[in-house]
Amino acid sequence: MSSSDGTPWVERYRPQTLDDVSHQTEVVATLKNAVETGRLPHLLLYGPPGSGKTSVALALCKDLWHPSQWRRRVLELNASDERGISVVREKIKQFASLSVGTADDTKKYPNPPFKVIILDEADTVTKDAQAALRRIIEAHSRITRFILVCNYVTRIIEPLASRCAKFRFMALPPATMKERVTAIAEAEGRKNNVIMEESQIDAVLAVSGGDMRRAVTSLQSVQALLAGQSEDNSKNNIIDEAAINELAGLPPDHVIDTLYESLLSNRFNTMQSAVQNVIADGYSVQTLLQKLLDKFIVTDDLDELGRAKLAIRIAEAEDRMNDGADEYLQLMTVCGLALKCLYTASKKMKQ
């Protein structure tokens, strides 16, 4: 494949078959058996982001059908964009009810007599839409299989989850991720005459947070920057960890330090001004909250009870932001509690 075809690397380097999938051994072995027998149940794939759930679903479909068949047999939807009940009743129901014709083209195994609907990020679908989806599954199971992909299985209503065989995906180990990212970096580096240092690959893995999709996307950005610098001899900038963090949109340490110092000031107006600056700069609030919690953990400004309260509030804020809540309000809620906990801790120290 040409390096100039414009395909994002995360799509270019997806596993093409189940044999290409690494680490998820038990899941792959079970699905291979389903391919061999043609007996595929409805599936619910869940686990952390970037662990290969969508890639496995697509690789499964490519193993089931000949290339001339699988694209017309598979409907892939992202529920984060199309989560309402109208999509379930229109797009999904229409595709699920279509009859399946026979095909002359076959792979290693006979073409199974059904279609597949892949619903990515299914945990963002409303409960009413999930209930409607469950009824569609029951009505069209003879000719359609559903593959639901999600991060949080607890957000899938039980009547829907009970119709599916559940497979939990484990987070990819650092060694596996590094091996894969290094292989991609070398393959693309040969095409673009760009050599990445191991420290740069380690920095890419650090910003990914265990998410292979994010790691590959960050890698593509870093290599593009390196390629641009190699073409412009007047630029001698070094792509270090700080630059890679900036490319990934992660807040630098001085932003966290400024926000932390505003909390130590014990003044609401100072804290509010710092929060407004963070939001104006466009940093990810979820990432910032995690870094802020890490800073509280390594300092002695809060007692154990205060850290526990703050961790719970941060988890609640992340959950609300996943559901579309305003980032400014959630960050203010966390910082407001932090002010209160810091004030309580300082009073105890003075006693």
Contacts in CASP RR format, 6 or more apart in sequence:
PFRMAT RR
TARGET T0000
AUTHOR 0000-0000-0000
METHOD contacts of the structure
MODEL  1
MSSSDGTPWVERYRPQTLDDVSHQTEVVATLKNAVETGRLPHLLLYGPPG
SGKTSVALALCKDLWHPSQWRRRVLELNASDERGISVVREKIKQFASLSV
GTADDTKKYPNPPFKVIILDEADTVTKDAQAALRRIIEAHSRITRFILVC
NYVTRIIEPLASRCAKFRFMALPPATMKERVTAIAEAEGRKNNVIMEESQ
IDAVLAVSGGDMRRAVTSLQSVQALLAGQSEDNSKNNIIDEAAINELAGL
PPDHVIDTLYESLLSNRFNTMQSAVQNVIADGYSVQTLLQKLLDKFIVTD
DLDELGRAKLAIRIAEAEDRMNDGADEYLQLMTVCGLALKCLYTASKKMK
Q
1 7 0 8 1.000
1 12 0 8 1.000
3 188 0 8 1.000
3 191 0 8 1.000
3 192 0 8 1.000
8 217 0 8 1.000
8 220 0 8 1.000
9 184 0 8 1.000
9 188 0 8 1.000
9 216 0 8 1.000
9 217 0 8 1.000
9 219 0 8 1.000
9 220 0 8 1.000
10 213 0 8 1.000
10 216 0 8 1.000
10 217 0 8 1.000
10 220 0 8 1.000
13 180 0 8 1.000
13 184 0 8 1.000
13 216 0 8 1.000
14 55 0 8 1.000
14 58 0 8 1.000
14 59 0 8 1.000
15 21 0 8 1.000
15 22 0 8 1.000
15 55 0 8 1.000
15 56 0 8 1.000
15 59 0 8 1.000
16 59 0 8 1.000
16 62 0 8 1.000
17 59 0 8 1.000
17 62 0 8 1.000
17 63 0 8 1.000
18 28 0 8 1.000
18 31 0 8 1.000
18 32 0 8 1.000
18 35 0 8 1.000
18 56 0 8 1.000
18 59 0 8 1.000
18 60 0 8 1.000
18 63 0 8 1.000
20 59 0 8 1.000
21 28 0 8 1.000
21 52 0 8 1.000
21 55 0 8 1.000
21 56 0 8 1.000
21 59 0 8 1.000
22 172 0 8 1.000
22 176 0 8 1.000
22 180 0 8 1.000
23 170 0 8 1.000
23 172 0 8 1.000
23 173 0 8 1.000
23 176 0 8 1.000
24 51 0 8 1.000
24 52 0 8 1.000
24 56 0 8 1.000
24 169 0 8 1.000
24 170 0 8 1.000
27 45 0 8 1.000
27 56 0 8 1.000
27 167 0 8 1.000
27 169 0 8 1.000
28 56 0 8 1.000
30 167 0 8 1.000
31 56 0 8 1.000
31 60 0 8 1.000
32 63 0 8 1.000
34 40 0 8 1.000
34 41 0 8 1.000
34 60 0 8 1.000
35 60 0 8 1.000
35 63 0 8 1.000
35 64 0 8 1.000
35 109 0 8 1.000
36 109 0 8 1.000
38 64 0 8 1.000
38 109 0 8 1.000
38 110 0 8 1.000
38 112 0 8 1.000
40 60 0 8 1.000
40 64 0 8 1.000
40 112 0 8 1.000
40 114 0 8 1.000
40 116 0 8 1.000
40 145 0 8 1.000
41 145 0 8 1.000
41 164 0 8 1.000
41 165 0 8 1.000
42 137 0 8 1.000
42 141 0 8 1.000
42 145 0 8 1.000
42 146 0 8 1.000
42 147 0 8 1.000
42 148 0 8 1.000
42 163 0 8 1.000
42 164 0 8 1.000
42 165 0 8 1.000
43 57 0 8 1.000
43 145 0 8 1.000
43 146 0 8 1.000
43 147 0 8 1.000
43 148 0 8 1.000
43 164 0 8 1.000
43 165 0 8 1.000
43 167 0 8 1.000
44 122 0 8 1.000
44 148 0 8 1.000
44 150 0 8 1.000
44 153 0 8 1.000
44 156 0 8 1.000
44 161 0 8 1.000
44 164 0 8 1.000
44 165 0 8 1.000
44 166 0 8 1.000
44 167 0 8 1.000
45 53 0 8 1.000
45 56 0 8 1.000
45 57 0 8 1.000
45 147 0 8 1.000
45 148 0 8 1.000
45 149 0 8 1.000
45 150 0 8 1.000
45 167 0 8 1.000
45 169 0 8 1.000
46 53 0 8 1.000
46 123 0 8 1.000
46 149 0 8 1.000
46 150 0 8 1.000
46 151 0 8 1.000
46 152 0 8 1.000
46 153 0 8 1.000
46 156 0 8 1.000
46 166 0 8 1.000
46 167 0 8 1.000
46 168 0 8 1.000
46 169 0 8 1.000
47 53 0 8 1.000
47 150 0 8 1.000
47 151 0 8 1.000
47 153 0 8 1.000
47 168 0 8 1.000
47 169 0 8 1.000
47 170 0 8 1.000
47 171 0 8 1.000
48 151 0 8 1.000
48 169 0 8 1.000
48 171 0 8 1.000
48 210 0 8 1.000
48 211 0 8 1.000
49 151 0 8 1.000
49 211 0 8 1.000
49 213 0 8 1.000
49 214 0 8 1.000
50 172 0 8 1.000
50 210 0 8 1.000
50 211 0 8 1.000
50 212 0 8 1.000
50 213 0 8 1.000
50 214 0 8 1.000
51 169 0 8 1.000
51 170 0 8 1.000
51 171 0 8 1.000
51 172 0 8 1.000
51 212 0 8 1.000
52 169 0 8 1.000
52 172 0 8 1.000
52 212 0 8 1.000
53 149 0 8 1.000
53 169 0 8 1.000
54 118 0 8 1.000
54 120 0 8 1.000
54 149 0 8 1.000
56 169 0 8 1.000
57 118 0 8 1.000
57 147 0 8 1.000
57 149 0 8 1.000
58 74 0 8 1.000
58 76 0 8 1.000
58 118 0 8 1.000
60 147 0 8 1.000
61 70 0 8 1.000
61 73 0 8 1.000
61 74 0 8 1.000
61 116 0 8 1.000
61 118 0 8 1.000
62 70 0 8 1.000
63 107 0 8 1.000
64 70 0 8 1.000
64 73 0 8 1.000
64 107 0 8 1.000
64 109 0 8 1.000
64 111 0 8 1.000
64 112 0 8 1.000
64 116 0 8 1.000
65 73 0 8 1.000
65 103 0 8 1.000
65 107 0 8 1.000
65 111 0 8 1.000
66 103 0 8 1.000
66 105 0 8 1.000
66 106 0 8 1.000
66 107 0 8 1.000
66 111 0 8 1.000
68 103 0 8 1.000
68 105 0 8 1.000
69 103 0 8 1.000
69 105 0 8 1.000
69 111 0 8 1.000
73 100 0 8 1.000
73 115 0 8 1.000
73 116 0 8 1.000
74 115 0 8 1.000
74 116 0 8 1.000
74 117 0 8 1.000
74 118 0 8 1.000
75 91 0 8 1.000
75 92 0 8 1.000
75 95 0 8 1.000
75 115 0 8 1.000
75 116 0 8 1.000
75 117 0 8 1.000
75 118 0 8 1.000
76 118 0 8 1.000
76 120 0 8 1.000
77 87 0 8 1.000
77 91 0 8 1.000
77 92 0 8 1.000
77 117 0 8 1.000
77 118 0 8 1.000
77 119 0 8 1.000
77 120 0 8 1.000
78 120 0 8 1.000
78 121 0 8 1.000
79 119 0 8 1.000
79 120 0 8 1.000
79 121 0 8 1.000
79 122 0 8 1.000
79 123 0 8 1.000
79 124 0 8 1.000
79 125 0 8 1.000
80 120 0 8 1.000
80 121 0 8 1.000
80 124 0 8 1.000
82 91 0 8 1.000
83 124 0 8 1.000
83 125 0 8 1.000
83 126 0 8 1.000
83 129 0 8 1.000
84 125 0 8 1.000
84 126 0 8 1.000
84 128 0 8 1.000
84 129 0 8 1.000
85 126 0 8 1.000
85 128 0 8 1.000
85 129 0 8 1.000
85 132 0 8 1.000
87 129 0 8 1.000
88 125 0 8 1.000
88 129 0 8 1.000
88 132 0 8 1.000
88 133 0 8 1.000
88 136 0 8 1.000
89 132 0 8 1.000
92 117 0 8 1.000
92 119 0 8 1.000
92 133 0 8 1.000
92 136 0 8 1.000
93 136 0 8 1.000
95 115 0 8 1.000
95 117 0 8 1.000
95 144 0 8 1.000
96 115 0 8 1.000
96 117 0 8 1.000
96 136 0 8 1.000
96 139 0 8 1.000
96 140 0 8 1.000
96 143 0 8 1.000
96 144 0 8 1.000
97 139 0 8 1.000
97 140 0 8 1.000
97 144 0 8 1.000
98 115 0 8 1.000
98 143 0 8 1.000
99 143 0 8 1.000
100 113 0 8 1.000
100 114 0 8 1.000
100 115 0 8 1.000
100 143 0 8 1.000
101 113 0 8 1.000
102 111 0 8 1.000
102 113 0 8 1.000
103 111 0 8 1.000
105 111 0 8 1.000
113 143 0 8 1.000
114 142 0 8 1.000
114 143 0 8 1.000
114 144 0 8 1.000
114 145 0 8 1.000
115 143 0 8 1.000
115 144 0 8 1.000
115 145 0 8 1.000
116 144 0 8 1.000
116 145 0 8 1.000
116 146 0 8 1.000
116 147 0 8 1.000
117 144 0 8 1.000
117 145 0 8 1.000
117 146 0 8 1.000
117 147 0 8 1.000
118 147 0 8 1.000
118 149 0 8 1.000
119 125 0 8 1.000
119 133 0 8 1.000
119 146 0 8 1.000
119 147 0 8 1.000
119 148 0 8 1.000
119 149 0 8 1.000
120 149 0 8 1.000
121 149 0 8 1.000
121 150 0 8 1.000
121 151 0 8 1.000
122 130 0 8 1.000
122 148 0 8 1.000
122 149 0 8 1.000
122 150 0 8 1.000
122 156 0 8 1.000
123 150 0 8 1.000
123 151 0 8 1.000
123 152 0 8 1.000
123 153 0 8 1.000
123 155 0 8 1.000
123 156 0 8 1.000
124 155 0 8 1.000
124 322 0 8 1.000
125 133 0 8 1.000
127 157 0 8 1.000
130 156 0 8 1.000
130 157 0 8 1.000
130 160 0 8 1.000
131 157 0 8 1.000
131 159 0 8 1.000
131 160 0 8 1.000
133 146 0 8 1.000
133 160 0 8 1.000
134 157 0 8 1.000
134 159 0 8 1.000
134 160 0 8 1.000
134 163 0 8 1.000
137 144 0 8 1.000
137 146 0 8 1.000
137 160 0 8 1.000
137 163 0 8 1.000
138 163 0 8 1.000
146 163 0 8 1.000
146 164 0 8 1.000
148 156 0 8 1.000
148 160 0 8 1.000
148 164 0 8 1.000
150 156 0 8 1.000
153 161 0 8 1.000
153 166 0 8 1.000
153 168 0 8 1.000
171 210 0 8 1.000
172 210 0 8 1.000
172 212 0 8 1.000
174 205 0 8 1.000
174 210 0 8 1.000
177 205 0 8 1.000
177 208 0 8 1.000
177 210 0 8 1.000
177 212 0 8 1.000
177 215 0 8 1.000
178 201 0 8 1.000
178 202 0 8 1.000
178 205 0 8 1.000
180 212 0 8 1.000
181 201 0 8 1.000
181 204 0 8 1.000
181 205 0 8 1.000
181 215 0 8 1.000
181 216 0 8 1.000
181 219 0 8 1.000
182 201 0 8 1.000
184 216 0 8 1.000
184 219 0 8 1.000
185 196 0 8 1.000
185 201 0 8 1.000
185 219 0 8 1.000
185 223 0 8 1.000
188 194 0 8 1.000
188 220 0 8 1.000
188 223 0 8 1.000
189 195 0 8 1.000
189 196 0 8 1.000
189 223 0 8 1.000
192 223 0 8 1.000
192 227 0 8 1.000
193 227 0 8 1.000
193 230 0 8 1.000
194 223 0 8 1.000
194 226 0 8 1.000
194 227 0 8 1.000
194 230 0 8 1.000
196 222 0 8 1.000
196 223 0 8 1.000
196 226 0 8 1.000
199 240 0 8 1.000
199 241 0 8 1.000
200 222 0 8 1.000
200 239 0 8 1.000
200 240 0 8 1.000
200 244 0 8 1.000
201 219 0 8 1.000
203 240 0 8 1.000
203 241 0 8 1.000
203 244 0 8 1.000
203 245 0 8 1.000
204 215 0 8 1.000
204 218 0 8 1.000
204 219 0 8 1.000
204 222 0 8 1.000
204 244 0 8 1.000
205 215 0 8 1.000
206 241 0 8 1.000
207 214 0 8 1.000
207 215 0 8 1.000
207 218 0 8 1.000
207 244 0 8 1.000
207 245 0 8 1.000
207 248 0 8 1.000
207 250 0 8 1.000
208 214 0 8 1.000
208 215 0 8 1.000
208 218 0 8 1.000
209 215 0 8 1.000
214 248 0 8 1.000
218 244 0 8 1.000
218 247 0 8 1.000
218 248 0 8 1.000
221 247 0 8 1.000
221 248 0 8 1.000
222 239 0 8 1.000
222 244 0 8 1.000
222 247 0 8 1.000
225 239 0 8 1.000
225 243 0 8 1.000
225 247 0 8 1.000
226 239 0 8 1.000
228 235 0 8 1.000
229 235 0 8 1.000
229 236 0 8 1.000
229 237 0 8 1.000
229 239 0 8 1.000
237 243 0 8 1.000
242 252 0 8 1.000
245 252 0 8 1.000
246 252 0 8 1.000
249 283 0 8 1.000
249 284 0 8 1.000
249 287 0 8 1.000
250 283 0 8 1.000
250 284 0 8 1.000
250 287 0 8 1.000
251 278 0 8 1.000
251 281 0 8 1.000
251 283 0 8 1.000
251 284 0 8 1.000
251 287 0 8 1.000
251 288 0 8 1.000
251 291 0 8 1.000
255 278 0 8 1.000
255 281 0 8 1.000
255 283 0 8 1.000
255 288 0 8 1.000
256 288 0 8 1.000
256 291 0 8 1.000
256 292 0 8 1.000
256 295 0 8 1.000
258 274 0 8 1.000
258 277 0 8 1.000
259 274 0 8 1.000
259 275 0 8 1.000
259 278 0 8 1.000
259 288 0 8 1.000
259 292 0 8 1.000
259 335 0 8 1.000
260 292 0 8 1.000
260 295 0 8 1.000
262 270 0 8 1.000
262 271 0 8 1.000
262 273 0 8 1.000
262 274 0 8 1.000
262 275 0 8 1.000
262 335 0 8 1.000
263 271 0 8 1.000
263 335 0 8 1.000
263 338 0 8 1.000
263 339 0 8 1.000
263 342 0 8 1.000
264 301 0 8 1.000
264 342 0 8 1.000
265 271 0 8 1.000
266 339 0 8 1.000
266 342 0 8 1.000
266 343 0 8 1.000
266 346 0 8 1.000
268 336 0 8 1.000
268 339 0 8 1.000
271 335 0 8 1.000
271 336 0 8 1.000
271 339 0 8 1.000
272 332 0 8 1.000
275 328 0 8 1.000
275 331 0 8 1.000
275 332 0 8 1.000
275 335 0 8 1.000
276 328 0 8 1.000
278 285 0 8 1.000
278 288 0 8 1.000
278 331 0 8 1.000
279 285 0 8 1.000
279 327 0 8 1.000
279 328 0 8 1.000
279 331 0 8 1.000
285 317 0 8 1.000
285 321 0 8 1.000
285 327 0 8 1.000
285 330 0 8 1.000
285 331 0 8 1.000
286 318 0 8 1.000
286 321 0 8 1.000
288 331 0 8 1.000
289 314 0 8 1.000
289 317 0 8 1.000
289 318 0 8 1.000
289 331 0 8 1.000
289 334 0 8 1.000
290 314 0 8 1.000
292 314 0 8 1.000
292 334 0 8 1.000
292 338 0 8 1.000
293 307 0 8 1.000
293 310 0 8 1.000
293 311 0 8 1.000
293 314 0 8 1.000
296 302 0 8 1.000
296 307 0 8 1.000
296 310 0 8 1.000
296 338 0 8 1.000
297 307 0 8 1.000
301 342 0 8 1.000
301 345 0 8 1.000
302 310 0 8 1.000
302 341 0 8 1.000
302 342 0 8 1.000
302 345 0 8 1.000
303 345 0 8 1.000
303 348 0 8 1.000
306 341 0 8 1.000
306 344 0 8 1.000
306 345 0 8 1.000
309 337 0 8 1.000
309 341 0 8 1.000
310 334 0 8 1.000
310 337 0 8 1.000
310 338 0 8 1.000
310 341 0 8 1.000
313 333 0 8 1.000
313 334 0 8 1.000
313 337 0 8 1.000
314 334 0 8 1.000
317 325 0 8 1.000
317 330 0 8 1.000
317 331 0 8 1.000
317 333 0 8 1.000
317 334 0 8 1.000
320 330 0 8 1.000
321 327 0 8 1.000
321 330 0 8 1.000
END
